Amino acid sequence: MPTADDAPRPVPTHTAVGSVRSGRRAPALVIALLASVGVWVTFWVFVTTRTGQLVEQAAFDGARYGRGELWQLAEPVLRVISVPFIALVLIAAMTLAALRRRPLLALQVAILMGGSNLTTQVLKHGLLTRPDLSVGDRLSNALPSGHTTAAASVAAALLFVVPRRLRPAAAVLGAIYTAATGISTLVGRWHRPSDAVAAVLVVVAWAALASALGAGRGPVATREPAGETVAVASLLGVGGVFAGIGAALAMRQTVADLPQGLESRGELLTAYGGGALGIASVVCLAFCVLLVMRHTAEPRAVDRRGLT
């Protein structure tokens, strides 16, 4: 006669019934290496070569047009960034990690924000020098941008500490804020486009190292909005690619116009627009990568059918 133990039991669809797949460290380390190489390539192309300096000087000069109107939007964005602001965000992020009982996460955030901002200052004021190639003002090196580094590190820290279900939204907001800050430095003629691009890559490198430090540790994800993560990462990736195509076309036209000299309004605005698109492209692709990296770095449960 059948007993209660013989009755069929429902199989849960969202809980782990098989094994736990550990987070992967290797992708994060590869991303850190590629981002570091990207900083060097950006510096070499746009700072140490005459063609690169001319292209960026054209974008810098193009920022004069419409600056009055655009600066009214850009100035408040840049005004937010300060040392107390960075310290406040760092303390808040580490506190949130502590409240979630994730001491390693607090350490990751400290490494991400501290490493990014310190590296930018060391590179800009110590290791990198801008050669005088008789292009524009004879200013000292300004790569990477400190304001863009601060904004990107704040946005990346938010992506680390928010719950998994909020990461896609945090990635979109972080990309918007970082892009707005980077472009605002160009609008205000505080920085050239490569300065902002290099700053974002510095943050990606440190975020990847911090993510690798905690790979495979933390609570196991048994129910995560993977579909939303993929959708948002795809949106950021596509946006970055299209912005990158626009930037490449603008830069190609600017390089083609170099022999005749870049003096007309149209030529300078083309370089200016291309620089802004280049910043937006790198930011979108950066947060696409960061979102996917955070998804793959943490352990998650796998049921008997291999579903997560």
Buried (B, 14 or more C-beta within 10 A) or exposed (E): EEEEEEEEEEEEEEEBEEEBBBBBBEBBBEBBEBBBEBBEEBBEBBBBEEBBBBBBBBBBBBBEEEBEEBBEEBEEBBEEBEEEBBEEBBEBBBEBBEEBEBEEBBBBBBBBBBBBBEBBEEBBEEEBEBEEBEBBEEEEBBBBBBBBBBBBBBBBBBBBBBEBEBBBBBBBBBBBBBBBBBBBBBBBBBBBBBBBBBBBBBBBBBBBBBBBBBBBBBEBBBBBBBEEBBEBBEBBBEBBBBBBEBBBEBBEBBBEBBEEEBEEEEBBBBBBBBBBBBBBBBBBBBBBBBBBBBBBBBBBBBBEEEEB
